[in-house]
Amino acid sequence: MWTLADISEFPPASRDWQLVADRAGASVMLSAQFVSALLSSWASGRELLAIYDRGNGPEAAAIVYETKPGIWRTFNPSESSFGMWVQQSDADVRELADQLIRKLPRLPLILAITQQDPKFLPRPADDRRMRTMDYIRTPWVVVDGDFEQYWAKRGKNLRTNMK
C-alpha cells in the first residue's frame, strides 16, 4: 500500500528511501543523500513523498508532484539524470504505478515516471495503459579493481590534466 506524505517528511523517511535504493542496486544519484540535496535546492514544496509497503518493509518510493490538474510526474530537476522513483527489482512497475495513481489526491489522470535507466528499472512493454519512450542513453564506466588500478589505465595526458 502506498502512503503519501508532504515532502517535508523526507528527512525522517530517508532511511526507507535508502533501503529501497540499496535493494534495487540503484545509482548513487538515487541515494537518499543525493535526493535530499536535490530537494533542499530545487523542491517547490508541492511535491509528495510516496512510500510503498505491504507490511514487510518498503518496496518502492517516489517523489511526485502535480504539474497541471490531473497530470502527475516524478520529481526530476535538471541537475539529476533520473526521475525520483526507486523500487525493488522484483516489483512490478505497472502494478506500483497503477496503485499510486489511485492513491494520489484529486483526480489524477496521468502519472509520468520520468527518466528511468533500464539498468535499474527494466523497461516495460507498451500497452493500452502504459507507454514508454526513449530519452537519453546513459553511459556507464565499469571499474574492475579499485580506483587506483582504474586511474593507472587512463591516458597520461588525462592524468596530468586532472592534476
Buried (B, 14 or more C-beta within 10 A) or exposed (E): EBBBEEBEBBEEBBEBBBBBBEBBEBBEBBBBEBBBEBBEEBBEEEBBBBBBBEEEEBBBBBBBBBEEEEEBBBBBEEEBBBBBBBBBEEBEBEEBBBBBBEBBEEEBEEBBBBBBBEEBBEEBEEEEEBEEEEEEEBEEEEEEEEEEEEEEEEEEEEEEEEE
